[in-house]
Amino acid sequence: MPANYNELHQVLLEQRQHLLSQLNTIAHTVREDGVGYSNHMADVGTEVFEQARDVSLSRQLKRSLESVEHALRKFDDGTYGICELCGAIIELARLEALPSAQYCMECQSRREGTR
């Protein structure tokens, strides 16, 4: 478990590489241009399901990658670990759990409406 910002930076770099690898792998299977032709309706249904699953997974991976890259840019500009809403320091334990966290727990709870 990371204990300091340098280790968190390394974790984010590793996460970015892992996400890029996953996106590269799934890019070979994702087709957003429609389903192929088949002689059986069940085959078409399976293809539609698999296509929707793969497109959804690809979109989620892209969002995760954007979040990681945002955190890495914050390292570059010296604002990593600072809540984007209130300007408070984000607790190290939160950053260890979610290195790409943009908000402190209080602001995150408010954003999610759980307070």
C-alpha positions in Angstrom: 0.0 0.0 0.0 1.4 3.4 -0.9 2.7 5.5 1.9 3.6 8.7 0.2 2.9 10.9 -2.9 5.8 9.5 -4.9 4.4 6.0 -4.5 0.9 7.2 -5.4 2.4 8.7 -8.5 3.9 5.4 -9.4 0.6 3.6 -8.8 -1.2 6.1 -11.1 1.4 5.5 -13.9 1.0 1.7 -13.5 -2.8 2.1 -13.6 -2.6 4.2 -16.8 -0.4 1.5 -18.4 -2.8 -1.2 -17.4 -5.8 0.7 -18.7 -4.1 1.4 -22.0 -3.3 -2.3 -22.3 -6.9 -3.3 -21.6 -8.2 -0.7 -24.1 -5.8 -2.0 -26.7 -7.0 -5.5 -26.1 -10.7 -4.7 -26.3 -10.3 -2.5 -29.3 -9.8 -5.6 -31.4 -13.2 -6.9 -30.4 -15.4 -3.8 -30.1 -17.5 -3.0 -33.2 -19.8 -0.1 -32.9 -20.9 -0.3 -36.6 -23.6 -2.9 -36.1 -24.0 -6.6 -35.8 -23.0 -9.1 -38.5 -25.4 -11.2 -40.4 -26.4 -14.6 -39.2 -28.8 -17.4 -40.2 -30.2 -17.8 -36.7 -31.9 -15.2 -34.4 -30.2 -16.6 -31.3 -26.8 -16.0 -32.8 -27.7 -12.4 -33.6 -29.0 -11.9 -30.0 -25.7 -13.2 -28.7 -23.7 -10.9 -31.0 -25.8 -7.9 -29.9 -25.3 -8.7 -26.2 -21.6 -9.2 -26.6 -21.2 -6.0 -28.7 -23.2 -4.0 -26.1 -21.0 -5.5 -23.3 -17.8 -4.7 -25.0 -18.8 -1.1 -25.9 -19.9 -0.5 -22.3 -16.6 -1.9 -21.0 -14.6 0.2 -23.5 -16.4 3.4 -22.4 -15.8 2.6 -18.7 -12.1 1.9 -19.3 -11.9 5.3 -21.2 -13.5 7.1 -18.3 -11.1 5.4 -15.8 -8.2 6.4 -18.0 -9.4 10.0 -18.2 -9.6 10.1 -14.4 -6.1 8.6 -14.0 -4.6 11.1 -16.5 -6.4 14.0 -14.8 -4.7 12.9 -11.5 -1.3 12.7 -13.2 -1.8 16.2 -14.6 -2.5 17.4 -11.1 0.9 16.0 -10.1 2.5 18.0 -12.8 0.8 21.3 -11.8 1.3 20.7 -8.1 -2.3 20.3 -7.1 -2.5 16.6 -6.5 -4.2 15.7 -3.2 -6.1 18.9 -3.0 -9.9 18.7 -3.2 -11.2 20.4 -6.4 -14.3 21.7 -4.6 -13.2 23.1 -1.2 -9.4 23.2 -1.5 -8.8 21.0 1.5 -6.1 18.3 1.6 -7.5 14.9 0.6 -6.6 12.4 3.3 -3.7 10.0 2.4 -5.9 7.0 3.3 -8.5 8.1 0.7 -5.8 8.6 -2.0 -4.3 5.2 -1.1 -7.7 3.7 -1.7 -8.5 5.8 -4.8 -5.4 7.5 -6.2 -7.4 9.4 -8.8 -9.7 10.9 -6.1 -10.6 14.5 -7.0 -12.6 15.4 -3.8 -12.2 15.0 -0.1 -14.7 12.6 1.6 -17.0 15.4 2.7 -17.3 16.9 -0.8 -17.6 13.5 -2.4 -20.4 12.7 0.0 -22.2 16.0 -0.9 -21.8 15.3 -4.6 -23.3 11.9 -4.2 -26.1 13.2 -2.0 -25.3 10.8 0.8 -25.1 13.4 3.5 
